[in-house]
């Protein structure tokens, strides 16, 4: 089937899915029925907890993580050390951005059952977020070694290729993952289409990025991830009013601090200064409330203190604290940007080059790198003069 006709089919049939239960809701309903019939059957509790975690991704509603944790507690009461429940616990650590805890638990589970593909996926995720890229690549490769072509392994490998700068290779793997995903898994397929859209955006292929993002929205209407990616495309196309509208929709669907920051930026670009100012102020309040949690908006808060509020000392303190939690390229970039704002251009250049050495092609990181390099060179020339 040609690409154009495929996406036409998605758009035409997308409305039918809106009136139906989502895949996660179906899984929740089924698991609840199973538990009602067999309350002592341990695997059903893990299934329900994982279904809640999937629903959290569908909706971006953290309350489903709490439901998952409560369900796991019942599972542990029946069998304190059961493997399936511990795997879900590792997934919940990842969902809450408690990456060090996720890595510790996944490592223990991997030692206990060395051929479990899902556990290798958690090792890949946790190591990537902590900046342990060699270990992340190794874990993703093990997933594919154990079962060639499995979707979870393909998506992890694709993310590693993205981080290391191989955007075409990443697109190829995401497409393979999409092709292997069952038709009824609407949210999974929408997520994969969104990732492909994001990759085309990174490659500067805006028409393709737009097409895939719209395909995701046709498949899963109002999908918050796809709204964000389409807004990035609109910004790159200088369609700032449309970008702001998309980000309003995303924030209404997923009222997280990082989404509010993106909306405030878009409002400012679109010329809505008063509304942007209000959004920035609300963002700062929300972001500070969660700044000591794993799942925070500290990257955005650092950017706010540097680029908007012009309070570089606050930015640097926050960046140093976040660097203790994780050492991925995005945190290193935030640290470098804060260093530059505080006038330490030599160290900022050292840090941003460490991020670039991984191969990342993220536009914000590349823009920061260019600005830091210019400022560092200017400082060096001034010192010689």
C-alpha positions in Angstrom: 0.0 0.0 0.0 1.3 3.4 -0.9 2.1 5.8 2.0 -0.5 8.4 0.9 -3.3 5.8 0.8 -2.2 4.3 4.1 -2.5 7.6 5.9 -5.8 8.4 4.2 -7.0 5.1 5.7 -5.8 6.1 9.2 -7.5 9.5 9.0 -10.8 8.0 7.8 -10.9 5.3 10.4 -9.4 7.2 13.3 -12.8 8.5 14.5 -14.0 4.9 15.0 -11.3 4.3 17.6 -12.4 7.4 19.6 -15.7 5.8 20.7 -14.0 2.5 21.7 -12.0 1.5 24.7 -8.3 2.0 24.2 -5.9 -1.0 24.3 -4.9 -0.2 27.9 -8.5 0.2 29.0 -9.3 -3.2 27.4 -6.4 -4.7 29.3 -7.5 -3.1 32.6 -11.0 -4.4 32.2 -9.9 -7.9 31.3 -7.4 -8.1 34.2 -10.0 -6.8 36.7 -12.4 -9.5 35.6 -9.7 -12.2 35.9 -8.8 -11.1 39.4 -12.5 -11.1 40.4 -12.8 -14.7 39.3 -9.4 -15.9 40.6 -8.2 -13.5 43.3 -5.3 -15.8 44.3 -3.8 -16.0 40.8 -0.6 -13.9 41.1 0.1 -13.2 37.4 -3.2 -11.4 37.0 -2.1 -8.7 39.4 1.0 -8.0 37.4 -1.1 -7.9 34.3 -3.4 -5.3 35.8 -0.5 -3.2 37.1 1.1 -3.2 33.7 -2.2 -2.2 32.1 -2.4 0.7 34.5 1.2 1.7 33.5 0.2 1.6 29.8 -2.8 3.7 30.6 -0.5 6.3 32.2 1.3 6.6 28.8 -1.9 6.9 26.9 -3.2 9.7 29.1 -0.1 11.2 30.7 -2.0 10.8 34.0 0.4 9.9 36.8 -2.5 8.6 39.0 -2.4 5.4 37.0 1.1 4.8 38.3 -0.3 5.0 41.8 -3.0 2.5 40.9 -0.3 0.2 39.4 1.7 0.4 42.6 -1.3 -0.4 44.8 -2.0 -3.4 42.6 1.6 -4.6 42.9 1.4 -4.4 46.6 -1.5 -7.0 46.5 0.7 -9.2 44.4 3.6 -9.0 46.8 1.3 -9.9 49.7 0.5 -13.1 47.9 4.1 -13.8 46.8 6.7 -11.3 48.1 9.5 -12.1 45.6 7.5 -12.9 42.4 9.4 -12.1 39.3 6.6 -10.7 37.1 5.6 -8.2 39.8 9.3 -7.1 40.2 9.5 -6.5 36.5 6.5 -4.2 36.6 8.1 -2.5 39.6 11.2 -1.8 37.5 8.9 -0.4 34.7 7.2 1.9 37.3 10.6 3.2 38.4 11.3 4.1 34.8 7.9 5.8 34.5 8.6 7.9 37.5 12.1 8.7 36.3 13.7 7.0 39.2 16.4 5.7 36.9 19.0 4.6 39.4 16.4 2.5 41.3 15.3 1.0 38.0 18.8 0.1 37.0 19.5 -1.5 40.4 16.3 -3.6 40.2 16.7 -4.5 36.6 20.3 -5.6 37.2 19.2 -7.9 40.0 16.4 -9.4 37.8 18.8 -9.8 34.9 21.2 -11.8 37.2 18.2 -13.9 38.3 16.9 -14.6 34.7 19.6 -13.7 32.2 17.5 -14.4 29.1 14.5 -12.2 29.8 14.1 -9.7 27.0 11.9 -7.3 28.9 14.5 -6.9 31.6 17.2 -6.1 29.0 14.8 -3.4 27.8 14.7 -1.9 31.2 18.5 -2.1 31.4 18.7 -0.2 28.1 16.2 2.4 29.2 17.8 3.1 32.6 21.3 3.2 31.3 20.4 5.5 28.5 18.8 8.0 30.9 21.8 7.8 33.2 24.2 8.4 30.3 25.7 4.9 30.4 25.4 4.6 26.6 27.8 1.7 26.1 25.7 -0.4 28.5 22.5 0.8 26.9 23.7 -0.3 23.5 24.8 -3.6 24.8 21.4 -4.3 26.5 19.5 -3.3 23.3 21.7 -5.6 21.3 21.1 -8.5 23.7 17.3 -8.0 23.1 17.8 -8.5 19.4 20.2 -11.4 19.8 17.8 -13.3 22.0 14.8 -12.7 19.6 15.6 -11.1 16.3 13.0 -8.5 15.2 11.1 -8.1 18.5 9.4 -4.8 18.7 10.8 -3.8 22.1 14.3 -4.5 21.0 13.8 -2.6 17.7 12.6 0.5 19.5 15.5 0.5 22.0 18.0 0.0 19.2 16.3 2.8 17.2 16.7 5.2 20.2 20.4 4.4 20.5 20.9 5.1 16.8 19.1 8.4 17.3 21.3 9.4 20.2 24.4 8.4 18.3 23.4 10.5 15.2 22.2 7.7 12.8 18.8 9.2 12.1 18.1 7.2 8.9 19.0 4.0 10.7 16.8 4.9 13.5 13.9 5.6 11.1 14.4 2.2 9.5 14.2 0.4 12.9 11.2 2.3 14.0 9.4 1.4 10.8 10.3 -2.3 11.3 8.8 -2.0 14.8 5.7 -0.4 13.5 5.2 -3.0 10.8 5.5 -5.7 13.5 3.0 -4.2 15.9 -0.5 -5.7 15.8 -3.2 -3.6 14.2 -5.4 -3.5 17.3 -2.6 -1.9 19.4 -3.7 1.6 18.4 -1.7 3.5 21.1 1.5 1.6 20.5 1.2 2.3 16.7 0.4 5.9 17.4 3.5 6.2 19.6 5.6 4.6 16.9 4.3 6.9 14.2 5.1 9.8 16.5 8.6 8.6 17.0 9.0 8.3 13.2 7.6 11.9 12.9 10.1 13.1 15.5 13.0 11.5 13.6 12.0 13.1 10.3 11.8 16.4 12.1 15.4 15.9 13.4 16.4 15.1 9.8 14.8 18.4 8.6 12.2 16.5 6.6 9.3 18.5 7.7 6.7 17.2 5.2 7.4 13.7 6.2 7.3 14.6 9.9 4.0 16.4 9.5 2.6 13.4 7.6 3.5 10.9 10.3 2.4 13.1 13.2 -1.0 13.6 11.5 -1.1 9.8 11.0 -0.6 9.3 14.7 -3.4 11.8 15.5 -5.7 10.1 13.0 -5.1 6.8 14.6 -5.3 8.0 18.2 -7.1 11.4 18.3 -5.8 14.0 20.7 -2.6 12.0 21.4 -0.5 14.3 23.5 2.9 13.0 22.2 1.8 13.6 18.6 0.5 17.0 19.3 3.8 18.0 20.7 5.7 16.7 17.7 3.4 18.4 15.2 3.8 21.6 17.1 7.6 21.3 16.7 7.0 20.9 12.9 4.7 24.0 12.9 7.4 26.0 14.7 10.0 25.0 12.2 7.6 26.0 9.4 7.2 29.5 11.1 3.5 28.8 11.7 3.7 30.0 15.3 0.0 30.5 15.9 -0.8 26.9 14.9 2.1 25.6 17.1 0.7 27.5 20.1 -2.8 26.1 19.5 -1.4 22.5 19.3 0.5 23.0 22.5 -2.6 24.4 24.2 -4.3 21.2 23.3 -1.4 19.1 24.6 -1.3 21.0 27.9 -5.1 20.6 28.3 -4.6 16.8 27.8 -1.4 16.5 29.9 -1.0 19.3 32.4 2.7 18.7 33.2 5.1 21.5 33.9 7.4 20.8 30.9 4.3 21.0 28.6 3.4 24.3 30.0 6.9 25.6 29.4 6.7 24.6 25.7 3.3 26.4 25.5 4.8 29.5 27.1 7.6 29.6 24.5 5.1 29.1 21.7 2.9 31.9 23.0 5.9 34.2 23.1 6.9 33.4 19.5 3.3 34.0 18.4 3.3 37.4 19.9 1.0 36.7 22.9 3.3 38.4 25.4 0.8 38.7 28.3 -0.4 35.2 28.0 3.2 33.9 27.7 4.2 35.8 30.8 1.3 34.2 32.8 2.2 30.8 31.5 5.9 31.2 32.4 5.0 32.3 36.0 2.7 29.3 36.4 5.3 27.0 35.0 7.9 28.1 37.5 5.6 27.4 40.4 4.7 24.0 39.1 8.3 23.1 38.2 9.7 24.1 41.6 7.1 21.9 43.3 8.5 18.8 41.6 12.1 19.8 41.2 13.3 17.4 43.9 11.4 14.4 42.4 12.8 12.1 39.7 10.0 13.0 37.3 10.6 16.7 37.1 10.8 19.6 34.6 14.3 20.6 35.6 15.7 20.8 32.1 13.0 23.3 31.2 13.4 25.1 34.5 17.1 25.6 33.8 16.3 26.9 30.4 13.7 29.3 32.0 16.2 30.7 34.5 18.8 31.2 31.7 16.7 32.4 28.8 13.6 34.0 30.3 14.1 35.0 34.0 17.8 35.8 33.6 18.7 34.2 36.9 21.8 32.2 36.0 22.9 31.3 39.6 19.5 29.5 40.1 20.0 27.7 36.8 23.5 26.5 37.7 22.5 25.3 41.1 19.6 23.3 39.7 21.8 21.9 36.9 24.4 20.7 39.3 21.7 19.0 41.4 20.1 17.3 38.3 23.5 16.1 37.2 23.8 14.0 40.3 20.5 12.2 39.3 21.4 11.5 35.7 24.2 12.2 33.2 22.4 11.9 29.8 23.2 14.2 27.0 20.2 16.4 27.7 21.2 17.0 31.3 24.8 17.7 30.3 23.5 20.2 27.8 21.4 21.9 30.4 24.5 22.1 32.7 26.6 23.5 29.9 24.0 26.2 29.1 23.9 27.1 32.8 27.7 27.3 33.0 27.7 29.6 29.9 25.1 31.9 31.5 27.3 32.2 34.5 30.3 33.2 32.3 32.3 29.9 32.6 32.6 29.4 28.9 35.6 27.2 29.0 33.9 24.6 31.2 30.6 25.1 29.3 32.4 24.2 26.0 34.0 21.2 27.6 30.6 19.9 28.7 28.7 20.6 25.5 31.4 18.9 23.5 31.0 15.8 25.7 27.3 15.8 24.8 28.0 16.3 21.1 30.6 13.4 21.2 27.8 10.9 21.6 26.4 12.1 18.2 23.1 13.6 19.2 21.4 15.8 16.6 18.8 17.5 18.9 18.3 21.1 17.5 18.4 22.7 21.0 21.6 21.1 21.9 23.2 22.0 18.5 22.0 25.6 19.0 23.5 25.7 22.5 26.8 24.3 21.2 27.1 26.9 18.5 26.4 29.8 20.9 28.8 28.4 23.5 31.6 27.9 21.0 31.2 31.5 19.8 31.2 32.9 23.3 34.2 30.7 24.4 36.2 31.9 21.3 35.3 35.5 22.1 36.4 35.1 25.7 39.7 33.5 24.6 40.4 36.4 22.1 39.6 39.0 24.8 42.0 37.3 27.2 44.8 37.3 24.6 44.2 41.0 23.8 
